[in-house]
Amino acid sequence: SVRPPRAPTSLSPFMGALCPRRAHAGGAAMEGPSDGCSAPSGVGNKATPRVLSSGGTVRDPDGLLAFFRGTGKDNRGRTLEMMRDFDHNAMEVIHDYIQWFFPTDEVSRFNMNAPMLSPEIQRVFVEDPALQQQLRLNLEKFCDFLGLELKRGAGKEIAVGIGPHFQERVEDCWVGMYGGNHNWLRISRVLMCLGRCGMPEEQQAFHACLEELHKQGVNCDSAIIHWRQRAKTVPAFSE
């Protein structure tokens, strides 16, 4: 049966920038054009400097820490919980949430409002288990979007596996047109974010699942080489 066409206009305009689904050429090393369909910035956070365990303060002009602590909003006035309430359709067609869900220290070429995960902020994430837990919840949500499952073993070890709804997500997430898929670019961002925030167990579990999908025949050749590089990412601050 043919799936009925999506109707992005049914989504609340408050939810963010909507862009038509498009095919992307190339690999997954950087954000794709679809990640940057954002409109001019709206509501921002007035961030106050945070004190590090080392005694210094951290500059957070984007309010990223407040956003992850549940006391702030992104530039559109959305909270982290609002983003976690997105369904699969919203996660597919809204393209300016992923930079807040998984921030990195790379300047986005396509979203001028993307927050920056500076080395100072990376250190805060590394030192704060509560912040890492929020990022872990984001990973769980994103894995579900991809048709995967984030699992915790009896010993609390992390694993990522293929979920029971994987086939339902193949068309959006695992079919490459002209050699790419914008969700593969998002995957690169996730791997980098986890590495920068000092979460190697989650990073490697996610990467291992990607390698297994590639081994099983998912045609992501253009992306897998970039994922392998991003899976080596570590925090960028110096001790």
C-alpha positions in Angstrom: 0.0 0.0 0.0 1.1 3.6 -0.6 1.7 5.7 2.4 -0.4 8.9 2.3 1.6 12.1 1.8 2.7 13.9 4.9 1.2 17.3 5.8 3.9 19.3 7.5 1.6 22.3 7.6 -0.5 20.6 10.3 2.4 21.1 12.7 2.4 24.1 14.9 4.5 27.0 13.4 5.9 27.3 16.9 7.6 24.0 16.5 10.3 25.4 14.2 11.5 25.7 10.7 9.9 23.3 8.2 11.5 22.4 5.0 10.4 20.0 2.2 12.1 16.7 2.3 14.9 16.5 -0.1 17.7 14.2 -1.2 21.3 15.0 -0.3 24.3 14.0 -2.2 27.6 13.2 -0.6 28.6 11.8 2.7 27.9 12.5 6.3 30.9 14.4 7.6 29.1 17.7 8.0 25.6 19.0 8.4 23.4 18.9 5.3 21.5 21.8 3.8 18.3 20.4 5.4 19.6 21.1 8.8 19.6 24.8 8.2 16.1 25.8 7.2 15.8 28.0 10.2 14.1 31.4 10.3 15.5 34.5 12.1 16.1 33.9 15.8 13.3 34.6 18.2 13.5 34.0 22.0 16.9 33.6 23.5 18.3 32.8 26.9 20.1 35.3 29.2 22.8 33.0 30.4 24.7 33.5 33.6 28.3 32.3 33.9 28.6 28.8 35.5 31.3 27.9 38.0 33.5 25.0 37.1 34.9 22.5 39.6 38.3 24.0 38.7 37.1 27.3 40.1 36.7 29.2 36.8 33.5 30.3 35.1 32.1 29.2 31.8 30.6 31.5 29.1 27.4 30.2 27.7 26.0 33.0 25.4 23.5 30.6 23.8 22.0 29.4 27.1 22.8 25.8 26.2 23.3 24.7 29.8 20.0 26.2 31.0 18.3 24.5 28.0 19.6 21.1 29.1 18.8 21.8 32.7 15.2 22.5 31.9 15.3 26.2 32.9 15.9 27.7 29.4 14.6 27.7 25.9 16.1 27.7 22.4 16.1 30.7 20.1 12.5 29.8 19.1 11.2 29.6 22.7 11.1 25.7 22.7 12.2 23.7 25.7 14.0 20.4 25.6 10.9 18.6 26.8 8.9 20.1 23.9 11.5 18.7 21.4 11.3 15.3 23.1 7.5 15.4 22.4 8.1 15.6 18.7 6.7 12.6 16.8 8.7 10.9 14.0 7.1 13.1 11.3 8.1 16.3 13.2 11.6 15.0 13.7 11.9 14.4 10.0 10.5 17.7 8.7 11.7 20.1 11.4 15.4 20.9 10.8 16.4 23.4 13.4 16.0 21.3 16.6 18.9 18.8 16.0 21.6 21.4 16.7 20.1 22.0 20.2 19.4 18.3 20.8 23.0 17.4 19.9 25.2 20.5 20.0 28.8 20.5 18.7 31.6 22.9 18.5 31.5 23.3 14.8 29.9 26.3 13.2 26.8 25.3 11.3 27.0 26.4 7.7 23.2 26.2 7.4 21.8 27.4 10.7 23.1 30.7 12.0 21.2 30.2 15.3 22.9 26.9 16.2 24.4 26.9 19.7 28.1 26.3 20.2 29.4 23.6 22.4 32.6 25.4 23.4 35.4 23.6 25.2 34.3 25.3 28.4 30.7 23.9 28.0 32.1 20.5 27.1 33.9 20.4 30.4 30.7 21.1 32.2 29.0 18.2 30.5 31.9 15.9 31.3 31.7 16.9 34.9 27.9 16.8 35.3 26.2 13.4 35.2 22.8 15.1 35.2 23.6 16.9 32.0 24.9 13.7 30.4 21.7 11.9 31.4 19.7 14.5 29.5 21.9 13.9 26.5 21.3 10.2 26.9 17.6 10.7 26.8 18.0 12.6 23.6 20.0 9.7 22.2 17.2 7.3 23.2 14.7 9.5 21.4 16.8 9.8 18.3 17.5 6.1 18.2 13.8 5.4 18.3 13.4 7.8 15.3 16.0 5.8 13.4 14.2 2.5 14.1 16.8 1.6 16.7 16.7 0.9 20.5 18.9 2.2 23.2 19.2 -0.7 25.7 20.7 -1.0 29.2 22.0 -4.3 30.4 21.7 -5.8 33.9 25.1 -4.2 34.7 23.9 -0.9 33.3 26.0 -1.3 30.2 24.8 0.6 27.1 23.9 -1.1 23.9 22.1 0.1 20.7 20.3 -2.5 18.6 17.7 -2.7 15.8 14.2 -2.0 17.1 11.0 -3.9 16.2 9.9 -0.9 14.2 13.0 -0.6 12.1 11.3 -1.4 8.8 8.8 1.4 9.3 11.7 3.8 9.5 13.7 2.6 6.5 12.2 5.0 3.9 12.9 8.1 5.9 16.2 7.1 7.6 18.0 4.4 5.7 17.4 5.0 2.0 20.1 7.1 0.3 19.2 9.1 -2.7 22.1 10.4 -4.8 24.4 8.8 -2.3 23.1 10.4 0.9 20.3 11.0 3.4 20.0 14.1 5.7 19.5 11.8 8.7 23.0 10.3 8.1 24.3 13.8 8.5 22.5 14.0 11.8 24.0 10.8 12.8 27.5 12.3 12.3 26.5 15.2 14.6 25.3 12.8 17.3 28.5 10.8 17.3 30.5 14.0 17.6 28.3 15.4 20.3 28.6 12.3 22.4 32.4 12.3 22.1 32.7 16.0 22.9 30.5 15.5 26.0 32.6 12.7 27.4 30.2 9.8 26.7 32.3 7.2 24.9 30.2 4.3 26.0 27.1 5.7 24.3 29.2 6.9 21.3 30.7 3.4 20.7 27.4 1.6 21.3 25.8 3.8 18.7 28.7 3.4 16.3 28.7 -0.4 16.7 25.0 -0.6 15.7 25.8 1.5 12.6 28.5 -0.8 11.6 26.2 -3.8 12.1 23.6 -2.1 9.8 26.2 -1.6 7.2 27.3 -5.2 7.5 23.8 -6.4 7.1 23.4 -4.5 3.8 22.2 -1.0 4.6 23.6 0.9 1.7 25.3 3.7 3.6 28.7 3.5 2.0 28.9 7.2 1.6 28.4 7.8 5.3 30.1 5.0 7.1 33.6 6.4 6.6 32.6 9.7 8.2 30.8 7.9 11.0 34.0 6.0 11.8 35.9 9.3 12.0 33.2 10.9 14.2 33.2 7.9 16.5 36.8 8.8 17.4 35.8 12.3 18.7 36.8 13.1 22.3 36.4 16.3 24.4 38.3 19.2 22.9 39.4 20.9 26.1 42.8 20.5 27.6 43.3 19.2 31.1 
